[in-house]
Amino acid sequence: MTNRYDLLVVGAGVAGCMAARVGAERGLSVCIIDVKPRDRIGEKVCADAIGKHHFDRLGLAYPKGEELKARIRGVRVFSPSRRISYFVEGEGFIVNRKPFGQRLLKEALDAGAELLDKTKALGPIVKDGFVVGVEAKRPQVGKLEIYAEVTIDASGFLATIRSNMPPEAGFPSWIDRRDYCVGYREVRELEGGLEEPDVCHIYLSSILAPGGYAWVFPAGEGRANVGLGVQAVEGHPNPRALLYEHLLSWPMFKGSRVLEAGGWFIPTRRPLENMAWNGLLLAGDAACQANPLHGGGIGQSLLGGSLAAEVASDAIEAGDVSLKALWAYNVQFMRLMGARNAELDVFRIFLQRLTDDEIEYGMSKKLIGEEDLARVSEGESISLSALDKLSRALRALGRPGFLRRLSRTLKLMKAVRQHYEAYPASPDRFKSWEEKARALFEEARKL
Ligand SMILES: Cc1cc2nc3c(=O)[nH]c(=O)nc-3n(C[C@H](O)[C@H](O)[C@H](O)COP(=O)(O)OP(=O)(O)OC[C@H]3O[C@@H](n4cnc5c(N)ncnc54)[C@H](O)[C@@H]3O)c2cc1C
């Protein structure tokens, strides 16, 4: 085995497998490493829901056979009292995560990528201001060095390469605790099945899931994926304890049997402002590419991995893998997904500061209605027009403060989207752009 490649991908999750496949299809020599043994690749603590549009955008075959647990026709979002619910239409799938991951891996290997499993990346090898490869460890072999023109860190939330980069790269080594959730979920076999086996249920409530939400998603064959995520702030409650204390006492779980259980982190912020350096790109959870509002990151990570490999391949072909040459990745991701995610992040910050009473009130008055949520899920902005019409009537109802905050939030969302849509075309204009982005999010925290 050689230890020198065009492209080295760290992590064979959804982002990494997609990156390895696209890189190999473009004729690059690709090595993909994962700490797991080959037959466990694809395993991931997740609620496994993914919108159909992600497959359409990337030209990926829909999951079928053992990869598919259920087809979905929408999401129902419940208010804290559970008396009000919104139904948001949208086609999607519940994937069987391991066979789905194994398919993505096979596609990468069939395209020509080489897998080094049971191999743990320890950190980047940095030479003359460039990432030139990765130091790793394998059982029986010990430490080894793998070199590549470009490395893609797709190692998930812990981002092994990013978090061990020298400070001059400017990456955060850890994410602000307010900007991720700690999740726990179980897959359970139910005695009576689910009332809506083709709808994902989401529950907003500071009792069930402070700063996050609880879910009951279909998992096929009378099974449910039930879990919750809580904002990871200092002193946050244990999500497993909350699940046992509240959700599992609901009648539908009486007599149910645990099939799988586990917890992990969910990044819920806008993408990192910069996801590239000399010889390095970040994709998937390592770059915080998941949707900040609901934490869905499978589709986003597939897109990130695909774009990263395309840009890496262009740069390698042109013989320039500097930050300047790899910058196109930031520009493309921000255009296709980042600007929308940044806009939603402002709304996420607003939602996390609301009381249950305010959420109940907002949903009962349809301040942001089902159609708005459907538009948001398609990547469009929430419109202010309905709100403007309502504002006079609502002032009379005695909640002017809440309405003012909502109105300011929607305006700030628009400003953030415009700022991200004007993402700098090259790194030399990044510093001033980043300062303004930071100022906008400081404002969001104060609303
Ligand atoms: C509880 C929970 C529920 C979720 N529900 C949903 C959902 O319903 N829908 C949705 O779209 N998203 C959901 N997500 C988010 C989604 O799972 C992630 O956004 C997505 O899997 C990220 O993909 P990734 O490839 O970036 O990282 P991962 O899937 O985490 O893959 C990272 C890979 O890197 C490997 N690795 C890690 N460190 C190293 C190392 N040092 N060396 C070598 N290999 C390494 C790991 O073994 C793994 O294979 C959920 C997440 C959680 C925690």
The ligand as a MOL file (V3000), in Angstrom:
LIG
                    3D

  0  0  0     0  0            999 V3000
M  V30 BEGIN CTAB
M  V30 COUNTS 53 58 0 0 0
M  V30 BEGIN ATOM
M  V30 1 C -29.3370 11.9240 17.9980 0
M  V30 2 C -29.1410 12.4120 16.5950 0
M  V30 3 C -30.2070 12.4350 15.7050 0
M  V30 4 C -30.0260 12.8880 14.3910 0
M  V30 5 N -31.0770 12.8220 13.5330 0
M  V30 6 C -30.9080 13.1970 12.2450 0
M  V30 7 C -31.9510 13.0280 11.2950 0
M  V30 8 O -33.0310 12.4910 11.5680 0
M  V30 9 N -31.7330 13.4410 10.0220 0
M  V30 10 C -30.5400 13.9940 9.6320 0
M  V30 11 O -30.4090 14.3680 8.4590 0
M  V30 12 N -29.5370 14.1440 10.5130 0
M  V30 13 C -29.6740 13.7470 11.8040 0
M  V30 14 N -28.6260 13.8510 12.6740 0
M  V30 15 C -27.3600 14.4630 12.2180 0
M  V30 16 C -26.5730 13.5510 11.2850 0
M  V30 17 O -26.4770 12.2650 11.8650 0
M  V30 18 C -25.1710 14.1200 11.0250 0
M  V30 19 O -25.2810 15.4880 10.6710 0
M  V30 20 C -24.4380 13.3930 9.9130 0
M  V30 21 O -24.3580 12.0120 10.1770 0
M  V30 22 C -23.0170 13.9420 9.7770 0
M  V30 23 O -22.3100 13.1850 8.8570 0
M  V30 24 P -20.7120 13.2320 8.8410 0
M  V30 25 O -20.2990 12.3460 7.7130 0
M  V30 26 O -20.2500 14.6340 8.8490 0
M  V30 27 O -20.2530 12.6330 10.2340 0
M  V30 28 P -20.4860 11.1940 10.8740 0
M  V30 29 O -21.6780 10.5440 10.3280 0
M  V30 30 O -20.3840 11.3990 12.3350 0
M  V30 31 O -19.2290 10.3430 10.3600 0
M  V30 32 C -17.9320 10.5810 10.8460 0
M  V30 33 C -17.0800 9.3380 10.5620 0
M  V30 34 O -15.7430 9.6390 10.9620 0
M  V30 35 C -15.2160 8.5560 11.7080 0
M  V30 36 N -14.1950 9.1250 12.6070 0
M  V30 37 C -14.3890 9.9530 13.6470 0
M  V30 38 N -13.2160 10.2840 14.2090 0
M  V30 39 C -12.2510 9.6420 13.4990 0
M  V30 40 C -10.8280 9.5940 13.5910 0
M  V30 41 N -10.1570 10.2780 14.5270 0
M  V30 42 N -10.1610 8.8190 12.6960 0
M  V30 43 C -10.8270 8.1240 11.7420 0
M  V30 44 N -12.1670 8.1320 11.6160 0
M  V30 45 C -12.8690 8.9020 12.4790 0
M  V30 46 C -16.4070 7.9560 12.4150 0
M  V30 47 O -16.1840 6.5980 12.7630 0
M  V30 48 C -17.5030 8.1220 11.3590 0
M  V30 49 O -17.5900 6.9920 10.5150 0
M  V30 50 C -28.7540 13.3860 13.9860 0
M  V30 51 C -27.6870 13.3710 14.8770 0
M  V30 52 C -27.8610 12.8820 16.1570 0
M  V30 53 C -26.6840 12.8230 17.0930 0
M  V30 END ATOM
M  V30 BEGIN BOND
M  V30 1 1 1 2
M  V30 2 1 2 3
M  V30 3 2 2 52
M  V30 4 2 3 4
M  V30 5 1 4 5
M  V30 6 1 4 50
M  V30 7 2 5 6
M  V30 8 1 6 7
M  V30 9 1 6 13
M  V30 10 2 7 8
M  V30 11 1 7 9
M  V30 12 1 9 10
M  V30 13 2 10 11
M  V30 14 1 10 12
M  V30 15 2 12 13
M  V30 16 1 13 14
M  V30 17 1 14 15
M  V30 18 1 14 50
M  V30 19 1 15 16
M  V30 20 1 16 17
M  V30 21 1 16 18
M  V30 22 1 18 19
M  V30 23 1 18 20
M  V30 24 1 20 21
M  V30 25 1 20 22
M  V30 26 1 22 23
M  V30 27 1 23 24
M  V30 28 2 24 25
M  V30 29 1 24 26
M  V30 30 1 24 27
M  V30 31 1 27 28
M  V30 32 2 28 29
M  V30 33 1 28 30
M  V30 34 1 28 31
M  V30 35 1 31 32
M  V30 36 1 32 33
M  V30 37 1 33 34
M  V30 38 1 33 48
M  V30 39 1 34 35
M  V30 40 1 35 36
M  V30 41 1 35 46
M  V30 42 1 36 37
M  V30 43 1 36 45
M  V30 44 2 37 38
M  V30 45 1 38 39
M  V30 46 1 39 40
M  V30 47 2 39 45
M  V30 48 1 40 41
M  V30 49 2 40 42
M  V30 50 1 42 43
M  V30 51 2 43 44
M  V30 52 1 44 45
M  V30 53 1 46 47
M  V30 54 1 46 48
M  V30 55 1 48 49
M  V30 56 2 50 51
M  V30 57 1 51 52
M  V30 58 1 52 53
M  V30 END BOND
M  V30 END CTAB
M  END
